[in-house]
Amino acid sequence: MREPDLESSLKGKTLKVYMYLLERSGSRVGVREVQRQLKFSSPSLAAYHLDKLVSLGLVGKTATGEYFLAQEVKVGVLKFFVKLGRYMVPRFMFYAVWVTSMLITYIIFYEHNWSVHNIIALMFGLIASIILWAETIKLVIESRSKT
């Protein structure tokens, strides 16, 4: 399936189910487990979204009725996440942690005589940290609202 078509199909509760399966890749899940974990109103709603993912070729189904992740794709909001173990972590978080660590290191280990250079270095570090953390938080909120 082409990426734009896949992106338009992979949204809302279907995306939520897909992200749940991404976090549990390598394991098999049942309809009731998905329904309970994602707080769906009924098992048939979970089954509908799981079957939709099967028809998209992203999820497979065993003979016993369990579902498993068949293919990982990076479309839509998923482009901005990295899989780290069982967790989907926003890419911006790595940059935010790195820049903030550099700023803290600068504040702790370097002498501050409040020269123009010192003030500019602090401003750049602080502004970069704020922007990166804001983007990370915005991405997490956006991904949750789309799911």
N, CA, C and O atoms as a GROMACS GRO file, in nm:
protein
  588
    1MET      N    1   0.084  -0.118   0.000
    1MET     CA    2   0.000   0.000   0.000
    1MET      C    3   0.089   0.124   0.000
    1MET      O    4   0.192   0.127   0.067
    2ARG      N    5   0.049   0.226  -0.074
    2ARG     CA    6   0.125   0.350  -0.081
    2ARG      C    7   0.119   0.425   0.051
    2ARG      O    8   0.022   0.413   0.126
    3GLU      N    9   0.223   0.501   0.079
    3GLU     CA   10   0.234   0.571   0.208
    3GLU      C   11   0.118   0.666   0.235
    3GLU      O   12   0.065   0.665   0.346
    4PRO      N   13   0.075   0.750   0.139
    4PRO     CA   14  -0.039   0.839   0.168
    4PRO      C   15  -0.167   0.763   0.201
    4PRO      O   16  -0.242   0.802   0.290
    5ASP      N   17  -0.191   0.652   0.129
    5ASP     CA   18  -0.310   0.572   0.157
    5ASP      C   19  -0.300   0.508   0.296
    5ASP      O   20  -0.398   0.504   0.371
    6LEU      N   21  -0.181   0.460   0.327
    6LEU     CA   22  -0.159   0.397   0.457
    6LEU      C   23  -0.175   0.499   0.569
    6LEU      O   24  -0.235   0.470   0.673
    7GLU      N   25  -0.122   0.618   0.547
    7GLU     CA   26  -0.132   0.723   0.648
    7GLU      C   27  -0.277   0.764   0.673
    7GLU      O   28  -0.316   0.792   0.786
    8SER      N   29  -0.358   0.768   0.567
    8SER     CA   30  -0.498   0.805   0.585
    8SER      C   31  -0.577   0.694   0.655
    8SER      O   32  -0.677   0.723   0.721
    9SER      N   33  -0.534   0.570   0.640
    9SER     CA   34  -0.602   0.458   0.706
    9SER      C   35  -0.556   0.438   0.850
    9SER      O   36  -0.630   0.386   0.933
   10LEU      N   37  -0.435   0.481   0.878
   10LEU     CA   38  -0.376   0.458   1.009
   10LEU      C   39  -0.389   0.583   1.096
   10LEU      O   40  -0.295   0.661   1.111
   11LYS      N   41  -0.508   0.601   1.152
   11LYS     CA   42  -0.534   0.715   1.239
   11LYS      C   43  -0.640   0.678   1.341
   11LYS      O   44  -0.703   0.573   1.330
   12GLY      N   45  -0.659   0.764   1.438
   12GLY     CA   46  -0.760   0.740   1.540
   12GLY      C   47  -0.735   0.615   1.621
   12GLY      O   48  -0.622   0.587   1.661
   13LYS      N   49  -0.839   0.540   1.645
   13LYS     CA   50  -0.830   0.419   1.726
   13LYS      C   51  -0.746   0.311   1.657
   13LYS      O   52  -0.683   0.230   1.725
   14THR      N   53  -0.744   0.310   1.525
   14THR     CA   54  -0.662   0.213   1.452
   14THR      C   55  -0.514   0.241   1.481
   14THR      O   56  -0.436   0.147   1.502
   15LEU      N   57  -0.475   0.366   1.483
   15LEU     CA   58  -0.338   0.404   1.516
   15LEU      C   59  -0.308   0.366   1.660
   15LEU      O   60  -0.198   0.319   1.690
   16LYS      N   61  -0.403   0.386   1.749
   16LYS     CA   62  -0.384   0.351   1.890
   16LYS      C   63  -0.358   0.200   1.905
   16LYS      O   64  -0.269   0.160   1.980
   17VAL      N   65  -0.434   0.119   1.833
   17VAL     CA   66  -0.413  -0.026   1.836
   17VAL      C   67  -0.277  -0.061   1.778
   17VAL      O   68  -0.205  -0.145   1.832
   18TYR      N   69  -0.241   0.004   1.667
   18TYR     CA   70  -0.111  -0.022   1.604
   18TYR      C   71   0.005   0.013   1.697
   18TYR      O   72   0.101  -0.062   1.708
   19MET      N   73  -0.005   0.128   1.765
   19MET     CA   74   0.101   0.167   1.860
   19MET      C   75   0.108   0.069   1.976
   19MET      O   76   0.217   0.040   2.025
   20TYR      N   77  -0.006   0.018   2.020
   20TYR     CA   78  -0.008  -0.083   2.126
   20TYR      C   79   0.067  -0.208   2.080
   20TYR      O   80   0.145  -0.265   2.156
   21LEU      N   81   0.043  -0.250   1.957
   21LEU     CA   82   0.112  -0.367   1.904
   21LEU      C   83   0.261  -0.340   1.882
   21LEU      O   84   0.344  -0.429   1.899
   22LEU      N   85   0.296  -0.217   1.844
   22LEU     CA   86   0.438  -0.181   1.830
   22LEU      C   87   0.511  -0.196   1.963
   22LEU      O   88   0.624  -0.245   1.967
   23GLU      N   89   0.446  -0.154   2.070
   23GLU     CA   90   0.507  -0.164   2.202
   23GLU      C   91   0.520  -0.308   2.248
   23GLU      O   92   0.601  -0.339   2.336
   24ARG      N   93   0.443  -0.396   2.189
   24ARG     CA   94   0.446  -0.537   2.227
   24ARG      C   95   0.493  -0.625   2.112
   24ARG      O   96   0.453  -0.741   2.103
   25SER      N   97   0.577  -0.570   2.024
   25SER     CA   98   0.622  -0.649   1.909
   25SER      C   99   0.695  -0.773   1.959
   25SER      O  100   0.769  -0.769   2.057
   26GLY      N  101   0.673  -0.882   1.890
   26GLY     CA  102   0.731  -1.009   1.931
   26GLY      C  103   0.636  -1.092   2.015
   26GLY      O  104   0.659  -1.211   2.036
   27SER      N  105   0.530  -1.031   2.063
   27SER     CA  106   0.432  -1.107   2.142
   27SER      C  107   0.297  -1.104   2.069
   27SER      O  108   0.274  -1.022   1.980
   28ARG      N  109   0.212  -1.195   2.110
   28ARG     CA  110   0.079  -1.205   2.049
   28ARG      C  111  -0.025  -1.152   2.147
   28ARG      O  112  -0.013  -1.171   2.268
   29VAL      N  113  -0.126  -1.087   2.094
   29VAL     CA  114  -0.229  -1.031   2.179
   29VAL      C  115  -0.366  -1.076   2.130
   29VAL      O  116  -0.386  -1.102   2.011
   30GLY      N  117  -0.458  -1.085   2.224
   30GLY     CA  118  -0.595  -1.120   2.191
   30GLY      C  119  -0.684  -0.998   2.185
   30GLY      O  120  -0.646  -0.889   2.228
   31VAL      N  121  -0.803  -1.018   2.134
   31VAL     CA  122  -0.899  -0.909   2.118
   31VAL      C  123  -0.936  -0.849   2.254
   31VAL      O  124  -0.938  -0.727   2.269
   32ARG      N  125  -0.963  -0.934   2.351
   32ARG     CA  126  -1.004  -0.883   2.483
   32ARG      C  127  -0.891  -0.807   2.553
   32ARG      O  128  -0.916  -0.710   2.624
   33GLU      N  129  -0.769  -0.853   2.533
   33GLU     CA  130  -0.655  -0.780   2.592
   33GLU      C  131  -0.647  -0.639   2.535
   33GLU      O  132  -0.629  -0.543   2.609
   34VAL      N  133  -0.660  -0.628   2.403
   34VAL     CA  134  -0.657  -0.496   2.339
   34VAL      C  135  -0.772  -0.411   2.390
   34VAL      O  136  -0.755  -0.292   2.419
   35GLN      N  137  -0.890  -0.470   2.399
   35GLN     CA  138  -1.007  -0.396   2.446
   35GLN      C  139  -0.985  -0.343   2.588
   35GLN      O  140  -1.014  -0.226   2.616
   36ARG      N  141  -0.934  -0.428   2.676
   36ARG     CA  142  -0.913  -0.385   2.816
   36ARG      C  143  -0.801  -0.282   2.827
   36ARG      O  144  -0.816  -0.180   2.895
   37GLN      N  145  -0.690  -0.308   2.762
   37GLN     CA  146  -0.575  -0.218   2.774
   37GLN      C  147  -0.600  -0.080   2.714
   37GLN      O  148  -0.551   0.020   2.766
   38LEU      N  149  -0.675  -0.076   2.606
   38LEU     CA  150  -0.702   0.052   2.540
   38LEU      C  151  -0.837   0.112   2.578
   38LEU      O  152  -0.878   0.216   2.527
   39LYS      N  153  -0.905   0.043   2.672
   39LYS     CA  154  -1.032   0.092   2.726
   39LYS      C  155  -1.138   0.115   2.618
   39LYS      O  156  -1.209   0.216   2.618
   40PHE      N  157  -1.148   0.020   2.525
   40PHE     CA  158  -1.252   0.025   2.424
   40PHE      C  159  -1.383  -0.021   2.486
   40PHE      O  160  -1.384  -0.096   2.583
   41SER      N  161  -1.492   0.024   2.429
   41SER     CA  162  -1.624  -0.007   2.486
   41SER      C  163  -1.663  -0.153   2.468
   41SER      O  164  -1.741  -0.205   2.547
   42SER      N  165  -1.610  -0.220   2.365
   42SER     CA  166  -1.648  -0.360   2.343
   42SER      C  167  -1.535  -0.434   2.272
   42SER      O  168  -1.451  -0.372   2.206
   43PRO      N  169  -1.533  -0.566   2.284
   43PRO     CA  170  -1.433  -0.645   2.212
   43PRO      C  171  -1.451  -0.635   2.060
   43PRO      O  172  -1.353  -0.645   1.986
   44SER      N  173  -1.574  -0.616   2.014
   44SER     CA  174  -1.596  -0.607   1.869
   44SER      C  175  -1.529  -0.482   1.810
   44SER      O  176  -1.486  -0.485   1.694
   45LEU      N  177  -1.520  -0.374   1.888
   45LEU     CA  178  -1.450  -0.254   1.841
   45LEU      C  179  -1.301  -0.283   1.827
   45LEU      O  180  -1.238  -0.242   1.729
   46ALA      N  181  -1.244  -0.352   1.925
   46ALA     CA  182  -1.103  -0.391   1.918
   46ALA      C  183  -1.080  -0.484   1.799
   46ALA      O  184  -0.983  -0.468   1.725
   47ALA      N  185  -1.170  -0.581   1.779
   47ALA     CA  186  -1.157  -0.676   1.668
   47ALA      C  187  -1.165  -0.603   1.533
   47ALA      O  188  -1.093  -0.637   1.440
   48TYR      N  189  -1.252  -0.504   1.523
   48TYR     CA  190  -1.265  -0.426   1.399
   48TYR      C  191  -1.132  -0.360   1.363
   48TYR      O  192  -1.087  -0.369   1.248
   49HIS      N  193  -1.070  -0.294   1.461
   49HIS     CA  194  -0.945  -0.223   1.433
   49HIS      C  195  -0.830  -0.320   1.410
   49HIS      O  196  -0.742  -0.293   1.328
   50LEU      N  197  -0.828  -0.432   1.480
   50LEU     CA  198  -0.726  -0.533   1.454
   50LEU      C  199  -0.740  -0.591   1.314
   50LEU      O  200  -0.641  -0.608   1.243
   51ASP      N  201  -0.862  -0.621   1.274
   51ASP     CA  202  -0.886  -0.674   1.139
   51ASP      C  203  -0.852  -0.571   1.031
   51ASP      O  204  -0.807  -0.606   0.923
   52LYS      N  205  -0.876  -0.444   1.062
   52LYS     CA  206  -0.839  -0.338   0.968
   52LYS      C  207  -0.687  -0.336   0.949
   52LYS      O  208  -0.639  -0.320   0.837
   53LEU      N  209  -0.613  -0.354   1.058
   53LEU     CA  210  -0.467  -0.360   1.050
   53LEU      C  211  -0.421  -0.483   0.974
   53LEU      O  212  -0.322  -0.478   0.901
   54VAL      N  213  -0.492  -0.594   0.989
   54VAL     CA  214  -0.460  -0.716   0.913
   54VAL      C  215  -0.480  -0.689   0.764
   54VAL      O  216  -0.396  -0.727   0.683
   55SER      N  217  -0.590  -0.623   0.728
   55SER     CA  218  -0.617  -0.595   0.587
   55SER      C  219  -0.515  -0.497   0.528
   55SER      O  220  -0.490  -0.498   0.407
   56LEU      N  221  -0.455  -0.413   0.612
   56LEU     CA  222  -0.350  -0.322   0.567
   56LEU      C  223  -0.214  -0.392   0.554
   56LEU      O  224  -0.120  -0.336   0.498
   57GLY      N  225  -0.206  -0.514   0.606
   57GLY     CA  226  -0.081  -0.590   0.600
   57GLY      C  227   0.017  -0.557   0.710
   57GLY      O  228   0.133  -0.598   0.704
   58LEU      N  229  -0.027  -0.483   0.811
   58LEU     CA  230   0.061  -0.444   0.921
   58LEU      C  231   0.060  -0.544   1.036
   58LEU      O  232   0.156  -0.551   1.114
   59VAL      N  233  -0.047  -0.619   1.046
   59VAL     CA  234  -0.066  -0.713   1.156
   59VAL      C  235  -0.103  -0.849   1.097
   59VAL      O  236  -0.172  -0.857   0.995
   60GLY      N  237  -0.057  -0.954   1.162
   60GLY     CA  238  -0.094  -1.089   1.122
   60GLY      C  239  -0.186  -1.150   1.225
   60GLY      O  240  -0.196  -1.102   1.338
   61LYS      N  241  -0.254  -1.257   1.185
   61LYS     CA  242  -0.347  -1.324   1.275
   61LYS      C  243  -0.318  -1.473   1.273
   61LYS      O  244  -0.305  -1.534   1.167
   62THR      N  245  -0.307  -1.532   1.392
   62THR     CA  246  -0.281  -1.675   1.402
   62THR      C  247  -0.411  -1.753   1.389
   62THR      O  248  -0.520  -1.697   1.390
   63ALA      N  249  -0.397  -1.884   1.376
   63ALA     CA  250  -0.514  -1.971   1.365
   63ALA      C  251  -0.596  -1.970   1.493
   63ALA      O  252  -0.716  -1.998   1.491
   64THR      N  253  -0.532  -1.938   1.607
   64THR     CA  254  -0.602  -1.934   1.735
   64THR      C  255  -0.669  -1.799   1.761
   64THR      O  256  -0.731  -1.780   1.866
   65GLY      N  257  -0.658  -1.707   1.666
   65GLY     CA  258  -0.725  -1.577   1.679
   65GLY      C  259  -0.644  -1.471   1.749
   65GLY      O  260  -0.697  -1.366   1.785
   66GLU      N  261  -0.514  -1.496   1.770
   66GLU     CA  262  -0.428  -1.394   1.830
   66GLU      C  263  -0.364  -1.311   1.719
   66GLU      O  264  -0.347  -1.357   1.606
   67TYR      N  265  -0.330  -1.188   1.754
   67TYR     CA  266  -0.274  -1.095   1.657
   67TYR      C  267  -0.130  -1.064   1.694
   67TYR      O  268  -0.093  -1.065   1.811
   68PHE      N  269  -0.048  -1.035   1.592
   68PHE     CA  270   0.092  -1.000   1.613
   68PHE      C  271   0.134  -0.896   1.510
   68PHE      O  272   0.074  -0.886   1.402
   69LEU      N  273   0.237  -0.821   1.543
   69LEU     CA  274   0.288  -0.718   1.453
   69LEU      C  275   0.359  -0.786   1.337
   69LEU      O  276   0.450  -0.866   1.359
   70ALA      N  277   0.320  -0.756   1.215
   70ALA     CA  278   0.380  -0.816   1.096
   70ALA      C  279   0.477  -0.719   1.027
   70ALA      O  280   0.574  -0.762   0.964
   71GLN      N  281   0.450  -0.589   1.039
   71GLN     CA  282   0.532  -0.491   0.968
   71GLN      C  283   0.532  -0.359   1.044
   71GLN      O  284   0.428  -0.312   1.090
   72GLU      N  285   0.651  -0.301   1.056
   72GLU     CA  286   0.662  -0.168   1.117
   72GLU      C  287   0.667  -0.064   1.006
   72GLU      O  288   0.744  -0.077   0.911
   73VAL      N  289   0.587   0.038   1.020
   73VAL     CA  290   0.590   0.149   0.924
   73VAL      C  291   0.603   0.280   1.000
   73VAL      O  292   0.561   0.292   1.115
   74LYS      N  293   0.663   0.377   0.934
   74LYS     CA  294   0.680   0.510   0.992
   74LYS      C  295   0.602   0.609   0.907
   74LYS      O  296   0.656   0.668   0.813
   75VAL      N  297   0.476   0.627   0.939
   75VAL     CA  298   0.392   0.723   0.868
   75VAL      C  299   0.326   0.814   0.969
   75VAL      O  300   0.308   0.778   1.086
   76GLY      N  301   0.290   0.933   0.924
   76GLY     CA  302   0.220   1.027   1.012
   76GLY      C  303   0.304   1.062   1.134
   76GLY      O  304   0.424   1.089   1.122
   77VAL      N  305   0.241   1.061   1.247
   77VAL     CA  306   0.307   1.098   1.372
   77VAL      C  307   0.414   0.996   1.412
   77VAL      O  308   0.503   1.028   1.490
   78LEU      N  309   0.407   0.875   1.361
   78LEU     CA  310   0.505   0.771   1.394
   78LEU      C  311   0.645   0.805   1.342
   78LEU      O  312   0.744   0.750   1.391
   79LYS      N  313   0.655   0.894   1.243
   79LYS     CA  314   0.785   0.935   1.190
   79LYS      C  315   0.871   1.002   1.296
   79LYS      O  316   0.994   1.001   1.286
   80PHE      N  317   0.806   1.058   1.395
   80PHE     CA  318   0.878   1.135   1.496
   80PHE      C  319   0.909   1.055   1.622
   80PHE      O  320   0.950   1.112   1.723
   81PHE      N  321   0.890   0.925   1.617
   81PHE     CA  322   0.916   0.839   1.732
   81PHE      C  323   1.021   0.735   1.699
   81PHE      O  324   1.034   0.692   1.584
   82VAL      N  325   1.096   0.696   1.802
   82VAL     CA  326   1.196   0.591   1.792
   82VAL      C  327   1.156   0.483   1.890
   82VAL      O  328   1.115   0.513   2.003
   83LYS      N  329   1.168   0.359   1.849
   83LYS     CA  330   1.134   0.250   1.938
   83LYS      C  331   1.255   0.220   2.026
   83LYS      O  332   1.364   0.191   1.975
   84LEU      N  333   1.236   0.227   2.156
   84LEU     CA  334   1.343   0.202   2.252
   84LEU      C  335   1.293   0.094   2.347
   84LEU      O  336   1.224   0.123   2.445
   85GLY      N  337   1.329  -0.030   2.317
   85GLY     CA  338   1.274  -0.141   2.395
   85GLY      C  339   1.127  -0.153   2.367
   85GLY      O  340   1.085  -0.170   2.253
   86ARG      N  341   1.046  -0.146   2.473
   86ARG     CA  342   0.900  -0.153   2.458
   86ARG      C  343   0.837  -0.016   2.442
   86ARG      O  344   0.715  -0.006   2.425
   87TYR      N  345   0.916   0.089   2.446
   87TYR     CA  346   0.860   0.223   2.449
   87TYR      C  347   0.880   0.296   2.317
   87TYR      O  348   0.981   0.277   2.248
   88MET      N  349   0.784   0.379   2.284
   88MET     CA  350   0.794   0.468   2.170
   88MET      C  351   0.833   0.605   2.225
   88MET      O  352   0.756   0.670   2.296
   89VAL      N  353   0.955   0.649   2.192
   89VAL     CA  354   1.012   0.770   2.249
   89VAL      C  355   1.023   0.876   2.139
   89VAL      O  356   1.071   0.846   2.030
   90PRO      N  357   0.979   1.000   2.166
   90PRO     CA  358   0.992   1.106   2.066
   90PRO      C  359   1.139   1.133   2.035
   90PRO      O  360   1.222   1.140   2.125
   91ARG      N  361   1.171   1.148   1.906
   91ARG     CA  362   1.310   1.176   1.866
   91ARG      C  363   1.362   1.303   1.929
   91ARG      O  364   1.479   1.310   1.967
   92PHE      N  365   1.277   1.404   1.941
   92PHE     CA  366   1.322   1.531   1.997
   92PHE      C  367   1.372   1.516   2.141
   92PHE      O  368   1.451   1.598   2.187
   93MET      N  369   1.326   1.414   2.210
   93MET     CA  370   1.367   1.397   2.349
   93MET      C  371   1.518   1.373   2.361
   93MET      O  372   1.580   1.421   2.455
   94PHE      N  373   1.577   1.300   2.266
   94PHE     CA  374   1.721   1.277   2.269
   94PHE      C  375   1.797   1.409   2.256
   94PHE      O  376   1.894   1.433   2.328
   95TYR      N  377   1.751   1.494   2.164
   95TYR     CA  378   1.815   1.625   2.146
   95TYR      C  379   1.794   1.713   2.268
   95TYR      O  380   1.886   1.784   2.310
   96ALA      N  381   1.675   1.709   2.325
   96ALA     CA  382   1.645   1.791   2.442
   96ALA      C  383   1.733   1.750   2.560
   96ALA      O  384   1.787   1.836   2.630
   97VAL      N  385   1.748   1.620   2.581
   97VAL     CA  386   1.833   1.572   2.691
   97VAL      C  387   1.978   1.612   2.668
   97VAL      O  388   2.046   1.655   2.761
   98TRP      N  389   2.026   1.598   2.544
   98TRP     CA  390   2.164   1.630   2.514
   98TRP      C  391   2.192   1.779   2.535
   98TRP      O  392   2.290   1.815   2.602
   99VAL      N  393   2.108   1.866   2.480
   99VAL     CA  394   2.130   2.011   2.492
   99VAL      C  395   2.118   2.055   2.638
   99VAL      O  396   2.196   2.137   2.685
  100THR      N  397   2.020   2.000   2.709
  100THR     CA  398   2.003   2.036   2.850
  100THR      C  399   2.123   1.989   2.933
  100THR      O  400   2.168   2.060   3.023
  101SER      N  401   2.174   1.871   2.902
  101SER     CA  402   2.294   1.820   2.973
  101SER      C  403   2.414   1.910   2.947
  101SER      O  404   2.492   1.938   3.038
  102MET      N  405   2.429   1.954   2.822
  102MET     CA  406   2.540   2.044   2.791
  102MET      C  407   2.525   2.177   2.865
  102MET      O  408   2.624   2.232   2.914
  103LEU      N  409   2.405   2.228   2.874
  103LEU     CA  410   2.380   2.353   2.945
  103LEU      C  411   2.412   2.338   3.093
  103LEU      O  412   2.478   2.424   3.152
  104ILE      N  413   2.366   2.230   3.154
  104ILE     CA  414   2.394   2.206   3.296
  104ILE      C  415   2.544   2.190   3.320
  104ILE      O  416   2.597   2.242   3.418
  105THR      N  417   2.612   2.119   3.230
  105THR     CA  418   2.758   2.102   3.241
  105THR      C  419   2.827   2.238   3.233
  105THR      O  420   2.919   2.265   3.310
  106TYR      N  421   2.784   2.322   3.142
  106TYR     CA  422   2.841   2.455   3.127
  106TYR      C  423   2.820   2.538   3.254
  106TYR      O  424   2.911   2.606   3.301
  107ILE      N  425   2.700   2.532   3.309
  107ILE     CA  426   2.669   2.609   3.429
  107ILE      C  427   2.753   2.562   3.548
  107ILE      O  428   2.802   2.644   3.626
  108ILE      N  429   2.770   2.430   3.562
  108ILE     CA  430   2.841   2.375   3.677
  108ILE      C  431   2.992   2.393   3.667
  108ILE      O  432   3.055   2.432   3.766
  109PHE      N  433   3.051   2.365   3.551
  109PHE     CA  434   3.196   2.355   3.542
  109PHE      C  435   3.270   2.477   3.490
  109PHE      O  436   3.392   2.484   3.501
  110TYR      N  437   3.200   2.573   3.432
  110TYR     CA  438   3.270   2.688   3.377
  110TYR      C  439   3.250   2.811   3.464
  110TYR      O  440   3.144   2.832   3.522
  111GLU      N  441   3.356   2.891   3.469
  111GLU     CA  442   3.353   3.013   3.548
  111GLU      C  443   3.259   3.115   3.483
  111GLU      O  444   3.261   3.134   3.361
  112HIS      N  445   3.179   3.179   3.565
  112HIS     CA  446   3.082   3.276   3.512
  112HIS      C  447   3.123   3.417   3.557
  112HIS      O  448   3.108   3.453   3.674
  113ASN      N  449   3.173   3.493   3.462
  113ASN     CA  450   3.211   3.631   3.492
  113ASN      C  451   3.112   3.730   3.430
  113ASN      O  452   3.136   3.851   3.431
  114TRP      N  453   3.003   3.678   3.377
  114TRP     CA  454   2.895   3.755   3.319
  114TRP      C  455   2.940   3.847   3.206
  114TRP      O  456   2.889   3.958   3.189
  115SER      N  457   3.036   3.797   3.129
  115SER     CA  458   3.076   3.869   3.008
  115SER      C  459   2.968   3.847   2.901
  115SER      O  460   2.879   3.765   2.917
  116VAL      N  461   2.978   3.921   2.793
  116VAL     CA  462   2.882   3.908   2.683
  116VAL      C  463   2.883   3.765   2.630
  116VAL      O  464   2.777   3.709   2.603
  117HIS      N  465   3.002   3.706   2.616
  117HIS     CA  466   3.013   3.570   2.564
  117HIS      C  467   2.942   3.470   2.657
  117HIS      O  468   2.874   3.378   2.612
  118ASN      N  469   2.960   3.491   2.785
  118ASN     CA  470   2.899   3.402   2.884
  118ASN      C  471   2.747   3.412   2.880
  118ASN      O  472   2.678   3.310   2.883
  119ILE      N  473   2.696   3.532   2.874
  119ILE     CA  474   2.551   3.554   2.871
  119ILE      C  475   2.490   3.496   2.742
  119ILE      O  476   2.384   3.435   2.747
  120ILE      N  477   2.557   3.515   2.629
  120ILE     CA  478   2.507   3.463   2.502
  120ILE      C  479   2.507   3.310   2.504
  120ILE      O  480   2.411   3.248   2.457
  121ALA      N  481   2.612   3.249   2.557
  121ALA     CA  482   2.617   3.102   2.565
  121ALA      C  483   2.502   3.049   2.651
  121ALA      O  484   2.438   2.951   2.615
  122LEU      N  485   2.478   3.114   2.763
  122LEU     CA  486   2.367   3.073   2.850
  122LEU      C  487   2.232   3.092   2.781
  122LEU      O  488   2.144   3.007   2.792
  123MET      N  489   2.216   3.203   2.709
  123MET     CA  490   2.091   3.229   2.638
  123MET      C  491   2.066   3.124   2.530
  123MET      O  492   1.955   3.070   2.520
  124PHE      N  493   2.168   3.095   2.450
  124PHE     CA  494   2.151   2.994   2.345
  124PHE      C  495   2.117   2.858   2.403
  124PHE      O  496   2.028   2.789   2.353
  125GLY      N  497   2.188   2.819   2.509
  125GLY     CA  498   2.160   2.690   2.571
  125GLY      C  499   2.021   2.683   2.630
  125GLY      O  500   1.952   2.583   2.614
  126LEU      N  501   1.981   2.788   2.698
  126LEU     CA  502   1.848   2.792   2.761
  126LEU      C  503   1.736   2.794   2.656
  126LEU      O  504   1.638   2.720   2.669
  127ILE      N  505   1.751   2.876   2.555
  127ILE     CA  506   1.649   2.884   2.450
  127ILE      C  507   1.638   2.751   2.375
  127ILE      O  508   1.527   2.704   2.349
  128ALA      N  509   1.752   2.691   2.340
  128ALA     CA  510   1.750   2.562   2.269
  128ALA      C  511   1.683   2.455   2.355
  128ALA      O  512   1.604   2.376   2.305
  129SER      N  513   1.715   2.452   2.484
  129SER     CA  514   1.654   2.353   2.574
  129SER      C  515   1.503   2.371   2.582
  129SER      O  516   1.428   2.274   2.574
  130ILE      N  517   1.460   2.494   2.597
  130ILE     CA  518   1.316   2.522   2.608
  130ILE      C  519   1.244   2.480   2.480
  130ILE      O  520   1.139   2.416   2.486
  131ILE      N  521   1.300   2.516   2.365
  131ILE     CA  522   1.236   2.481   2.238
  131ILE      C  523   1.228   2.330   2.220
  131ILE      O  524   1.124   2.277   2.181
  132LEU      N  525   1.337   2.260   2.246
  132LEU     CA  526   1.338   2.114   2.227
  132LEU      C  527   1.245   2.043   2.324
  132LEU      O  528   1.176   1.948   2.284
  133TRP      N  529   1.240   2.086   2.449
  133TRP     CA  530   1.147   2.023   2.544
  133TRP      C  531   1.003   2.054   2.507
  133TRP      O  532   0.915   1.968   2.520
  134ALA      N  533   0.977   2.176   2.460
  134ALA     CA  534   0.841   2.212   2.418
  134ALA      C  535   0.797   2.127   2.299
  134ALA      O  536   0.683   2.081   2.295
  135GLU      N  537   0.886   2.105   2.203
  135GLU     CA  538   0.853   2.022   2.087
  135GLU      C  539   0.831   1.876   2.128
  135GLU      O  540   0.743   1.809   2.074
  136THR      N  541   0.909   1.828   2.222
  136THR     CA  542   0.892   1.691   2.271
  136THR      C  543   0.756   1.674   2.337
  136THR      O  544   0.684   1.578   2.309
  137ILE      N  545   0.722   1.766   2.424
  137ILE     CA  546   0.592   1.760   2.494
  137ILE      C  547   0.477   1.775   2.395
  137ILE      O  548   0.377   1.704   2.405
  138LYS      N  549   0.491   1.866   2.301
  138LYS     CA  550   0.388   1.887   2.199
  138LYS      C  551   0.366   1.760   2.116
  138LYS      O  552   0.252   1.726   2.084
  139LEU      N  553   0.473   1.691   2.082
  139LEU     CA  554   0.463   1.568   2.003
  139LEU      C  555   0.394   1.458   2.081
  139LEU      O  556   0.312   1.384   2.026
  140VAL      N  557   0.425   1.445   2.210
  140VAL     CA  558   0.360   1.344   2.293
  140VAL      C  559   0.211   1.374   2.304
  140VAL      O  560   0.128   1.283   2.292
  141ILE      N  561   0.176   1.500   2.327
  141ILE     CA  562   0.035   1.537   2.338
  141ILE      C  563  -0.037   1.514   2.205
  141ILE      O  564  -0.149   1.464   2.203
  142GLU      N  565   0.027   1.550   2.095
  142GLU     CA  566  -0.033   1.531   1.963
  142GLU      C  567  -0.054   1.384   1.932
  142GLU      O  568  -0.158   1.346   1.879
  143SER      N  569   0.042   1.301   1.966
  143SER     CA  570   0.028   1.158   1.938
  143SER      C  571  -0.083   1.097   2.022
  143SER      O  572  -0.153   1.006   1.975
  144ARG      N  573  -0.101   1.144   2.144
  144ARG     CA  574  -0.208   1.092   2.229
  144ARG      C  575  -0.345   1.141   2.181
  144ARG      O  576  -0.444   1.068   2.192
  145SER      N  577  -0.351   1.263   2.129
  145SER     CA  578  -0.480   1.315   2.085
  145SER      C  579  -0.522   1.251   1.953
  145SER      O  580  -0.642   1.243   1.924
  146LYS      N  581  -0.426   1.206   1.872
  146LYS     CA  582  -0.461   1.140   1.747
  146LYS      C  583  -0.498   0.996   1.768
  146LYS      O  584  -0.554   0.932   1.678
  147THR      N  585  -0.467   0.943   1.886
  147THR     CA  586  -0.498   0.803   1.911
  147THR      C  587  -0.619   0.788   1.996
  147THR      O  588  -0.660   0.675   2.027
   0.00000   0.00000   0.00000
